């Protein structure tokens, strides 16, 4: 059986197996710059670009590596930011960019295989020229050219396969040169950039239209004229398809003979009238400058010019656009993105009308508008952004749409209200719409009942006032609230359809009447599947209920709830790193699971009642050569079925004993050892029920997934495991019984609640925090007490405040009975590792190094501490090996070896701390100081009284090295003191007066002769001063100390010639 020895204080030695609750150990191995070839050799992780062992030589590529993707069984997938120098995809090779992935390439790109980009951006950087080539076409979703400071650096397109960009092309620095044989095709929403593309014999296509070299043509006549005359343009020549056209000055006459043409950009910087029976399409930028007007057509016959913005175009109207119908109907069409910061006038003649059709994204800012007698059409799938405070009004004098002609607003469009202040949605919004987004700022008020077919989004900083109206969500629709949904008069309703599943994702929710089909009460009947975040419980109050009821698996969103019900089918999961609080009642129907992983834990706190089982999947690190690390664990629920085949198959089996035994044990205080008794012949031999609050020892197989499943109802009240004590022992294994972390230190923490039950010299908890496979020589204990000193990582001490769900630990009790875990200890701390204090007391960690091993002991300082025993602050040593370092109390009278000793912080020069060393093997020993937090000018000194040597330890490189004889043990040779100018100037320790004190019914009574001017200071167990009093009476002082909730306090009495610290136990009759 794999057992190893460990010892506590020398007054009570014992042997036991050491254990752990490991939180995380992440080791990263990275190669150096070299040619890299994809192998995909890492088994289940064989498609992940960022796994070292998927590459030859081993290591994820860097920006200087030339990468080759050959034909392999496992094809690489990039799901986060990746880099390389050059990239070659061989024939039948394949590369995919997925999820949140991106790729930055510094050199050449050669694609002879398959490249798939589902998301993210491919970026070409560096100051050097690059080439995109290969026999296969390369289709980029988003491509960025940013060649550092090399604005003239080029990307050459040389390959037989075309380069396709179907989402966005951004050229920040550099050029794309399309050489003979190369091709660039911009499709979908990819827009032609203003500059940065040079044709050098290759083909350039934008949405199916081949583009030749773009030219910029400026109109130079001042009195109008024919578009078709070359001399009217600068440089001379009639604009060709794909050119940029600018009207730079006001024109007193019409610009005639405007042809049917596709332009890249059209800029109107002067007043002008286009006259011809033709159409102009714009693929790039369309602008009308502030104060300027473009009129398309005249009232005369056959002079109208139809303007169309393509899907790739972006337009801004800061001035005025006039669409004048002649004897033909005239249309302005936006299929791209158009912003109106001015006015659009739709003008009719006596027979025909003008029409503005938006099938793209149209934004009308502020109180700007589209008006006139013509028609306005918003197509299905289009977007309309409204900036007016009046929203969309049926009439023609308010809002952003003021046309008096026919107004067609599709129910399949998206409506966005983005004004910078309060807005009404208006009376002109269709009764049914596809999507509604509320952004900008202020309160958006519903004016009519509305049905939302797909999605409602309320952005951060925005409030939807739905106080008197009803919003209906058919099956499948969703509401996402990052701002506030306000039902302030409790008359508004959200109604869901009779069938299907609607989703509500909430940030902050105001007072609400109902969230249900037909407004009949709390969410019921499986019709509203809620995903709730933010301050849900606070805003719903006592009447709020949320139900997760999908017929499949569903995540539970982090946040506060009031009543929470889990129903439907499929597991509803609180993921690792997610914290959920239920202030009312929880009903699970056995469908709620809480997960943890190597870095985080799910957390659940229920303040009301709980009905139904909860599953907690507790992750335990399972890496190791032949077995995983040891753990003390504790069931986070009232666990039954622990002996399932699934759990049993993950627990390591000790085959060195007969019969073979599971590495799962209970602790016996009387034997002072772990008891292994569960035969591995059947999982039924393991306990089915785990006692709440009891600690168990466990080790998992290295081949397991590291997850142990605990199933049962919540331990939703006080948990009081039984503890025992026998002669000179008292060590017991207990553990956190809740589905959240618990507080160890401070008010209402485990140490505070159980302070009278714990042994005075060991009033702490002891966590085995192994960071490597244990071989019987390491010191892995983390001692958690009330000391406020924060030591560095690797110390055998820690002042972490919280203990994670499922973690067990050792305690030493002074009498048999029970210790208490209560719900006031519960706290959300989803990070798996122990949490360090934010502020530290002064202190040092004294290190002792020998034979490649390091031991440590802590000395901390605080004004409330004494040179004697400070219960729950000083903590005795629980050793795990023969080699140890520790201290004894400066005040004497206690033979315990201490891992932590707390001392007064104003007596540095007067303190001499006895340091003990146990080194039975003898040999070289080096003392060092780490984590020194002391006043300026103060530093630690290690003194060897045998050799009469004092060595300052001012830095972590300073050391005192000495050779010790075999069987060296105990104190008497080494002492720790403080040096420095401030220490030498410190006052001498005052003689101790003999006071007695008691604390009964919120009154402190102090007996003893008091000198003039003496004062008393009261500290809680966290070292926080909670009161200060002047002692005015000579022999007896009574002090009123009301409003204090703790059981134990420290009373410090100070005078000119006396000082004394007393421990007070608060008693109430």
N, C-alpha and C positions, 0 to 999 in steps of 0.2 A: 504494500500500500504506500502511495506517495505521501509520506509524512515528513515534516521538517520541524525542527525545534524552535521555539521562541520563548522568551522570558518576559515577565513583567518585573516590577521592582524586586530587589533581592530579598525583601522580607517575605515574598510569596512566589517562588519560582514555579513554573509549570511548563509542560510541553503541549503543543497543539499544532494543528495544521494552520498555516497562514493563508490568508484569503484576500479577496479584493472585490471592489466594485469599480472596475476600470471605466474611466470616462472617455478618453480618446488618446490615441497615439498615432499621429499621422507622420509617415516618413516619405519624403519625396526624393526620388532619384532622377537626376537629369543628366543627359549626355552632353558632349561638347560639340562644337560646330563641325560637321562632316557631311558628306553625301549620305542621304537617308533613303532607304528603300522600305516600302510598306510590306509587312508580312501578315498582319492580322492574326498573330499567333496566340493571343491572350484568351483563348477559350471563349467564355461567355461575354467577355469584354472585347471580342475580336473585331468589332466594327468601330471602336472608339479611337479617334485620331489622337486624343490626349492621354492614352495609356502607353507608358514607356516601352513595355514589352511587345507592342505591336510593330516595332520598328527595328531595322537592322542598319547600323549598330543600335543598341538599346538607347532610347531617349527620344522624347518628343522634339520635333524639328524646331530650330530657332530661325531667326531672320537671316542668318548667314548660311543655312543649309540648303543644298540642292536636293529636291525631293522627287522620287520616282514612284509612281503608282502602277505596279505590274498587274497582270491578271492573277488574282488570288480568289480563293473561295470566299473569304470574308472581305467585303468591300468597305473602305473607310467612310465614316460619317463624321462631320464636324458639327458640334453642338454648342461651341463657345468660341471665343476669339482664338484664331490660329495664325501662324506666320510661317514664311519660308522665303528663301532667295528665289530659286527657279522651281518650276513645277512641270513635270512631264507625266502625262497619263498615257500609258502604253495601250496598244491595241488590245481590246477586251478588258482593259482596266476601267475602273469606275471610281468617281469621287462625288459625294453628296454633301451639301451644306444644308443643315436642317435646324429646326427649332431656333435657338438664339445664336446660331453660329455665324462666323464671319471669317474672312481670309484676307491677309495682307501679303502681297507678293512684291518683292524688291527687284526681281530679275525677269526672266523670260517665262512664257506660258506656252506649252506645247501639248495639244490635245489630240491624241490619236485614238481615244477611247470614248468614254461617256462621262459628261459632267452634268450634274443636276443641282440647281440652286433653288431651294424651296423658301428660303428667307435669308435675311442678313445682307451684307455688302461685301463684294470683292473689291479691294483697293490696291492699286499699283502705286508704290511710293519709291523713294530713293531719287538721287539726282542723275542717275544713269538712264540711257535709252533701254527700252524693253521691247520684246517682240511677242505678239500673240500669233501663233501659227499652229499647224497640225492638219491632219487629214480629216478630222471631224469638226463639225460646226460646234461652236461654243455659245450657249445661251445663258447670258447673265440676267438675273432678276434686277439687281442694282449694281452698277459699276461706278467706281470713283477713281479719278485720276488725280493724284496729289503728289507730284514729283518733287517734294521738299522745296528747296529754294531754286531748283532747276526749272525755271519757267519755260526754257526752250527744250528740255528733255522730252523725248518722243516715245510713243508707243507705236510700233510698226505693225500693221495688220498685213501679214504676208501669206497666210495659209490658204489652202484650197477650200476649207470650210469657212462659212460666213461667221462673223461675230454678231450675235443678236442681243439686244438689250430691250427687255419688255416691261420694265417698271420705271427706272430712273437712271439717267446718266449725268454724272456731276464731274465737271472738269475744273478743279481748283487751281492747279498749277500743271503746266505741260501741254503737250499736243498729242492728238491721235492722228497719225498719218496713214491713210488708206492707200497702200501700194498696189501695183499691178498684181492681180490675182487675189487681192484681199477684198473684203466686203464688210460693211457696217450697216446693220438693219435695225432701226429704232421702231418698236412696235408697242401696242398696248398704250400705257400711259407715259411711256418714255418720251420726253420732249427734246427737241433739237436745241442744244446749247447755243448761246449767242456767238461764241467763238471757241477755238480750240480744236476744230476738225479741219484737216487739210487733205484734199483729194490728190493722190499722186498716181493716177492710173487705175484706181480701184473704184468700187461701186458704193454709193452712199444712198440709203433709202430710208424715208420716214413715212411710216404707215402706208406702205405700198407705193409711195410716190418717190421716184428717183430724183435726188437733189444733185445739182451741179454746184460749181463754186458760187457761194452766196456773195452778192454785191449789195451795197447800201446806196440807194438812190434818193436824192433830195430834190423835191419839186422847187424850181427856181423862178418861174414866172410869177408876177404879182397880180395879174389881172385875169387869172384863169387861163384856160386854153385846153388844147387837146392832149390827153394822156399819151397818144400814139406818136407824138413828135419827139424825136430824140433830143433836140436842143432844149426842150423844156426840163431836162433832167441834168443833175450834176452828180457824178460825171455823166457825160453825154451818153445817151442810149436809153431806149425804152426798157423799163424793168422787166426782167424775165421771171419765170416761175422760181420760187424759192428765194427771191431777193428780199431785202429790207427796204421799206418805203417810208419816207418822212415828209410830211407837209409842214414846213418850218415857219411859215408866216401867213398872215391873214390874206385871203383871196377875195377880191371884189367881184370876180366873175366865177362862173361854174367851171369845174374841171370835168371836161366832156370826154366821151369815147373811152370811159373806163372799161377795160376788157374783162372778160371772164378769166380770172387768174387766181392762182394759189400763191400767197406770199408767206414768207417766214414771219416778218414783223411789220406792223403798220403803226406809225406814230403820228398823231394829229396834234401839232403844236401851234396851229393857226386855224382861224375860222375858214371853213370851206364847204362846198356843196359838190357831191359826186353826182354826175348826171350821165346815165346810160342804162339801157335795158339789159343789165348783165349781173354777174355775181362775183364777189370777192371772198375767197376762203383764206383764213389766217391760221397757220400752224403754230406760231410762236407767240410773240407779244403783241397786244393791241392796247393802245393808250390814247386817251383824249385828255389833254392838259387842262388844268383848272382855268376857268374863264373862257375856254375855247369851245366851239360847236362844230360837230360834224353832222351835216344833213345828207341823208341818202335819198336822192330823188327829188323831183319837184312835182307840183300839182299837174304839170303838163303831161301829155300822153307819152308813154314808153320812155320815161327817164329814170325809172326806179333802179336802184342798185341794192341787191340783196347781199348782206354781209353775214358770213358764217364763221364762228370760232370753232375750230376743230377740237377734238378731245384733248389734244396736246397743248392747246393754246391757253394763255393766261391774259386776261384783260383787266384794265382799270379805267373807269370813266370818272375822272375828276371834274370834267366840264359837263357838256350836254351832248346827248345823242338824239337826233331827230330822224324818225323813220316816216317818210312822207309817201303815202300811197298815191299812184297816178291812176290810169285806167286799168291797172293790174293790182291785185293784192300784193303787198310787199311785206317780207318777213326778215326779221333779225333773229338768228339762231345761235344760241350758246350751247356748245357741247363740251366746253372746257371749264375753266374757272374764271369767273367774271365778278369784279367788285364794283359796285356803283357808289361812288362818293359824291355824285352830283345828281343829274336828272336825265331820265329817258322819256322822250315825248313820242307817243304813238299817234300819228296824224292821218286822218282819212280824207278822201275827197267825197264827192256826192254819191259815188257809186261803189267804190272799193275801200277796203280797210287795210290797215297795217297790223302786224302781229309780232309780238315778242315771244319767242319759244325758248324755254330753258329745259334742256335735257342733261345739263351738267350741274355745276355748282354755282349758284348765284347768291352773292352777298350784297345786301342793301344796308348801308350803315346809317346809324343815327336816324334823322328824320328825312333823309333823302328818299327819292321815290321814283317809281315808274308810273307815268300818268298819261293823259290824253284820252281820245275817244276810241283808240284801237283795242285789240284783243291781247290778253296775256294767257299763256299756256305753260303750266308746270307739268312736265312729263313724269310718268312712272319711273322710279329709280333715280330721279333727279333730287337735288338738294337746294333748299331755299333757306338762307340765313336772314333773320329779321332783326333789325336794330332799333326800330321805332318803339317808343313807350306804349303806343296804342296797338302794336302788333299788326294783325291782319283784320281790317275793318271792311264790312260789306260795302260801305259808301265810297265816295271818291274824293274826300277832303282830308282824311287822316290815314295814318299808317304808311307803310312802305309801298303798298299797292293801291294806286289811286285812279287807275284807268276806269273809264265809265263803260267801256265795251265789255264783251264777254270775258269772263275770268274763269279759266278751267284749272282747278287745283287737284292733281291726282291724289287718290287715296294711297297710292303706292309710292309716294315721295317721302323724303325726310325733311322735317321742319326743325330748324335750329333757331332758338331765341337767344341772342348773344349780346343784348344791350348792356351798357355799363351801369344801368340803374334799374329801378323797378319797371316791370313790363306787364301789360295784360296780353294774354294769348290772343285776345280779340274775338269778335263774333263771326269772322269770316273764315275761320279754320274749318276744314271738312269735319264732319261728325266722326268719320273713321279715317285714320292715317296709318302709315306704315311705321315710321320712327319719329320720335320726338326727343330733342336734346335741348336742355336748358343750361346755358353757359353764361359767360360774362360775370355779372354780379347783380346783387339786389334780389328782390322777391318777384317771382313770376306767378301771376294769378290766372287761374283757369276761369274762363268766362262762360264756357259751355261744357256740357257733358261730352266726353270724348272716348272713343274706342281706339286703342293702340294695338295694331296687329303684330308688331315685332318687338320693338325695344324703346324704352324710355330711359334717358340718361340725364341725371341731375349732377352737374359738375360741382367741385369743391367751391364753397363760397356763395352758392346759389340756393335759394329757398323756393320750393314750389308750394304756393298757398292753394290747397285744394279743400278749403274749409267747407264749401257749400256745394261742391260738384262731385260727380262720380267719374272715376277713371275705370274703364273696363279692359281687362286683358283676356283675349281669347286664348285657348289652349296653345302653349308654345311661346307666348309672349313673355317679355322680361322687363323688369325695372332695375336699373343700376343707379343707386343714390350715393354719390360722393359728397353731396351737400346736405340739404335738409328737406324732408318731406313734411309739410306742416298741415295738420288737421286741427288747428287751434280751437275751433269751436265744436269739435267732436261731431260734426255732421257730415264730413267728407267720407267717401268710401272708395276702396279699391275692390273691384269685383273681378273674379276670374270666370273663365268659360265653364260650360257644363262638362266638358271632357278635355283630355290633354293635360299637360303639365306646364304651368307657368312658373317663372323664377323671379324672386325678389332678392336683390343684392343691396344691402343697406349700409350706409355710413351712419348718419344721425337721423333718428325718426322722431317727429314731433308727436303730440297727443293724437291718438287715433281712435276712431270709432270701431272699425272692423277691417279685417283682412280676410275675406272669405268669398266664396261664391254667393252672390245675391245679398251680401251684407248681413248675414244672419248671426254672426258671432265669430268666435275664434276660428283659425284656419282648420278646415275639416275636409273630409271626403277625397283626399288625395289630389286636390285641384290646384294647390299652390305649393310649389316646392321651393322652400326659402333657403337662401344663402346669405347669412346675416353677418355684418361686421360692424365695429364701432360701438357706440353707447346704446345698445338696444334695450337692455333691461331698465336703465334709468329712465328712458323716454317712454317705454310702454307702460311703466308703473305696474300696479298689482293686477291689471286686467289683461296684460299682454300674454299671448301664447304663440309659440313658433313650433311648426312641425316639419321635420324632414321626412318626406314620405314617398320618395321616388320608388319605382319598382325595380331599381338597380342600385349599384353602389353609388355613394354620394359623399363628398367631403363636407365636414361641419366647419363652418367659418369661425375664425377666432373672434372672440368678443363676449359681451355680457348679454344674457338672456334672462327673462323672468321664468315663465313656464316653458319647458322644452320637451317635445315629444318626438321619439324616433319610431317610425312605422314604415309601412310598405313592405318591400323585400329588398334584399341586398344589404350589405354592411355599410353603415354610415360611420365615417372615420374621422377622428381627431388626429390629424397628422402630427408627426414629430415636429416640434417647434411651434405648435399651435396651442394657445391657452383659451379655455372656455370656462366661464363662470355662469352658473344657473342660480339666480337669487330666489327663485321659487322652487317648483317641483320638477323632477326629471322622471320621465317614463321612457324606458329603452326598448321594451319588447325583445330584449336579448340581441338587438341589432347594432349596438354601439361598440366600437373598438377604438382604443387609444394606442397609437404607435410610437415607437422610439427608434433611433438609429445611433450611429457611432458618435454623433455630435449633438443631438437634440432629443428632447422627450416631449410627447404630448402631455397636456396638463388639464385636469378637470377638477373644479371645486363646485360642490352643490350645497347651497345654504338651506334648502328646504328638504323635502323628502325625496327618496329615490325608490323607484319600482322597476324591477327587472335587472337582469345580469348585464355586466360590463366586461368586455375583454380588454386586458392590458397586455400588449406584446412588448415585453421587456428585452431590449437589446443588451447583450453582454459580449464584450470583445472575445473572440474565439481563435485568435491567431496564436501560433506556437509550433514547436517542432513536432511534438507528439501529443500534446494536449494544450488546452487553452489555459488562460490565467484563472486564478481562483477568485471567487466572489463570496461575500456575505450578501445574501439577497433576502428580501421580505416580500410577502404577497401584498400588492397594492390594492387588492380587493379581497372580499371574504371568499377565498379561492376554494373551489371544489374542482375535481377532475384534473388535478395537477398530474396525476399518474397516467395521463393519456399516452398512447403510443407515440404521438407526435413529439411530446416533450421528452419521453424516455429515450427515443432514438437520437436525441441531441446530447444527452448527458454522457460524459466520458465514463468508461468502465475500467476498473482496476483489475487487470488480468493477472497481476502478480500474487493475488491471494486466492485461496480456494475455500468456499465457492467465490466466484467473481462478484464484485460489488460495484454498484453505482457510486460515482464520486459525488454523492449527495449525503449530507450529514446534519445531525442536530447536535447542539452543544450541551454538554453536561457540566454544570457548575460544580457538582460534588466530586466528579472525577477530574475536573479541570482539563477537559479534552473534548475533541469532536468525536462523535460516535458514528462509525460507518457500519450500517447493519442492513442495507437494502440490497438484496441479491438481484443480480441483473438477469436472471433467468426469465423474468416476466415483468412487464411494466406495472402490473398490479401490485408488485411488492413495494413500490414507492407509495408514499402517503397520498391519498386522494384529496384530503383536506389539509391546508396549511393554517396553523394557528395565527390569527391576526396579531401583528406586532412582534412576532418571534423571528429571530434571524436564523437562516439556514445557509450551510456551506455548499457550494456547487462549482463544478468545473465542466465545461462543455467540450465536445469533440471539435477538433480543428476543422473538420469537414462540414460542420453544421452552419446554418445561416445566422447563428448567434441570437435567435429570438426564442424566448421561453414564454409560453402563453399562460396567463393567469385569467381565470374566468370565475365570475361570481358577482353578487350584489356589492355595492360600495360599502366600505366601512364608514358609515356616514354619521358617526357619533364618537364618543370617547372610546379609545381602545386601551385596555389595561392588561398587558401581558404579565404573567407571573414571573417574578425573579426570586432567586434564592441566594443564601450565603452560608458558607461553612467556615470552619476555622481558617483564618488567614487566606481567604480566597475572595469570593464575591463577584467574580467575572461572569457576565451573562451576555448572550447574543440576542439583540433586539433589532427592530428595523421599522422604517417608515411604512405605515399601513394604508396610506392614502394614495389617490391618483394624481397628486400634485407633490411638489417639493414641500418640506416643512422647515420652519425656522429652528435653528439650534440655539442661537445666542439672542440676547436682548429680551425685552419684555414679552412674556407669553411664549418664549421659545422653550425648547425641550429642557435646557439646563435650568431655566427659571422655574418651570412647573415642577421639576423633579429634584430641586436643589436639596431638599431635606432627605431624600432617599439615596443620593449618591455619596460615596465615600469622600470625605473632605479633601484628601490629598489626590484624588482621582476624579474630581467633579468636572469631567469633560467626556466627550465621546471619542472613540478610537476607530478610525476608518483605515482599512488596509487598502492602499492605493498603489498597487503593483504596476510598475511601468516596464517590466521585462519578465521573462520566465523565471520564476522564483527557484533558487537553488539552495536556499537555507542560509545565505550570508548577507542578504540585503536588508536594509531598514526601510520599509515602505509605509510605516504608519503615518497617518495624518491625525494630529491631535487637535480637536476643535473645542476651544473654550472661549471664555469671554474676553480674553486679552485682545486689545485693539491694535496690536502690532502685526503688520503684514510682512511676513518673511518672503524671500525669493522662492521661485519654483525649485523643487528638489529637496526642500527641507522636510524634516520629519514632523513639522508642525504646519498648521494652517488655521487661519481664523475665518474660514468660510462661514457664511451665515446660514446656508441652507443645505439640506440633504435631499437628494432626488428621490422620486417615486421608485419603490422597489429596492432601495439601498438599505443594507443592514450594517450594523456596527457593534462594537463591544462597549460595555459600560461596567463600572465597578460599583456595587451597592454596599451600603453599610448594614442592611438588614433585609430579611426576606419580606415578601409581600408583592406589591405591584408597582410598576411605573406607569405613567400616564402619557398617552398621545391624545391630544384633543384638536378639534377643528380650528381653534384659534391659531394653531401653529401653521395651518396650511397657507401656502403662498405660491404664486406662479413663478417658476424659474425654469424655463424650458431648456436652457443650455444644460448639457449633461455634466459638464465639469464643475468642480467646486468653485464657488464664487468668492472672490477675495473682497475684503473690506475696502471701501472707497478712501478712507482716511486712516492714517496709521499713527499709532503711538510711537514715541522714540523706542529704539531697541536695536539689538544686534542678533545675528545668528552666528554662533561659534561653531566652526567646522573642525572636525578631527579626521585626518586622512591617514590610512595605513594599508599597505598591501593592496592598493587599487580600490579600496572601499572608503566610503565617506559616511560619517555620522554627524549629527548636528544637535545642538540644544539652543534654546532661545532665552534671552534675558530682555524683558521689556520694562518700560518706565511709564508711570502715571501718577499724578498727584494724590489720587485716592488709594494707592497701594501702600503696603507696609513691608517691613523686612521679615515679618512672620508669614503664616499661611493665609493667603487670600483665596477663599473658597470660590470655585468656578473660574478663577483667573490662573492661579498656579495649577499645573497639571503634572501628575506623576508620570514616569516613563513606563511605557509598555514595550518591552524590548523583544526583538525577534532573533537575536544572535548574541554570541559571547562578547563581541566587540561593541562597546557603547561609550558615549560621552553624555554627561548629565551634570546637573548642579544640585547642591544642597542649599536649604534656606539660609539666608544671611543671618536671620534672627535665631537660628538653631532650634533645638527642641524637636526635631523631626528627622528621622533616619531615611525617609523616602528619597529615591533618586527622581529628580524632576526633569521633565522634558521642556517645560515652560516655567519660568519664575518671573513674577512681576514685582517691581520695586518702586519706591518713591522716586520721582524724577527731579527732586531738588537737592539730592545728597550725593551727587556723582563722586566727588573726591573722597567721601567717607565710606564708600561701599567696597567691600572685598568679597567676591562671590566664590565660594568653594567649588571647584570644578573636579568632577570625578571621571576617571578613565578606567574601563575594563578592557584589557588587552592580554588575555591569557597566553597568546602565542608569542608575545613580545615583538620587538622589531622597531623599525623607524616609525615615528609618529609626527605629523605636521599639524600645527594649529593655524587656522586662518579665520578671518572675519568676513562675513558676507551680509548683504542687506543692511548695512550700517545706517541707521536713521537717528542721529544725535544732534544736539545743538552745535552750532559753529564753534570750533575750538576744542570740542570734546572728542576723544577717540578711545577705543578699547586697548587695554594692555594685558597680555598674558604673562603671568609670573610663575617661574619655576623655583619654588623655595628650596628644593634640594640643591640645585646648582646656583642659586642666588642670581637668576637671570630674569630681567624684565624686558619684554619685547613689545613695542607699540605695533598695533595692527591697523595702520592708518588707511591702507588700501587693500583691495582683494588680492594683490600680489605679495603683500607682506606676509611672512610666516615665521613661526618658531618651530624648528625641527629638532627632535631629540630621539635617542634610541632608548627604548624601555626594555627592562628585563622581562623574561617570561613570568607569567602569573601576576602581572601588574593588575591591580584592581583597587577601587575605592577612591576616597578623597584624602586630602592632606598635603599633596605635593603641588598641585596647580591651583592658581587663583586668577580670577578675572577682575580687573579694576578699570577705572577710567582715568585718563590723563588729559592735560591741556590747561590753558590759563584759566578758563572759567571753572574747571573742576577744582583747581587749586584755591580759587577764591571763594568756593562755596562755604557756607556756614557749617560749623560743626553740628553733629547730631545732638539735638537737645535731649536731656534726660527725660525719661518717660514718666508721666504722672500716673497715678493709679485712680482711674475713673471707672465707674460702672454706669451702665445705661440700659434702658428698656424702651420698647415702643408698643404701647397698648392703646387701642381705640383712638388712633390718630394723634396721640400725644407721646412725645419723647421726654423721658425723665432721666436727668443726668445727676448722679450723686458723686461728691468729691469736692475737695477744696479747690476753688477756682481763683486764679490770679486776675488782677484787674486787666481789662482789655482782651481777655480770651474770647475766642469765637469758635463756633461749631459749624462744620460744613457737612451736608448730607449728600451722598452719591448713590445712584442706583447701580445695579449689577453690571451695566454697560460702561460704568465709569463716568456717567453724565451727572453733573452737579444739579441737584433738584432743590436745594435750599441752603441758605447761609444765615446764621443766627448769632447775635451778641449774647454772651453769657453774663448776666447782670447780678445774679445771686451768688453769694459766697460759697455755700455748701450744697444747694440743691436748685436745679433749674428745670422748669417745665416749659416745653416748646410745643405749640400747636402745629401739626404737620398733616393737614387734611388733603384730600384729593389725590392720594398716592395709592397705586394699585398693586405694586409688587410685594412679594413676601419677604425679601431680604434687601437690606441696605447697609452701607458702610458709613459710619459717623466718625469724622475726623475732628478732633479737638486740638486747637493750636493756641499757644501763648508765647510770651517772651522766653520763658524758661521751661516750657513743657510742651509735648505733643503726644497724641495717642490716637490710634484708629481702632474703632470698635465695630463688631458685626452686630447688626440689629435684625431680629426676626419680628416682623409685624404681626401682632396678635389682636384679634377683634373678638370681644365677648358679646 
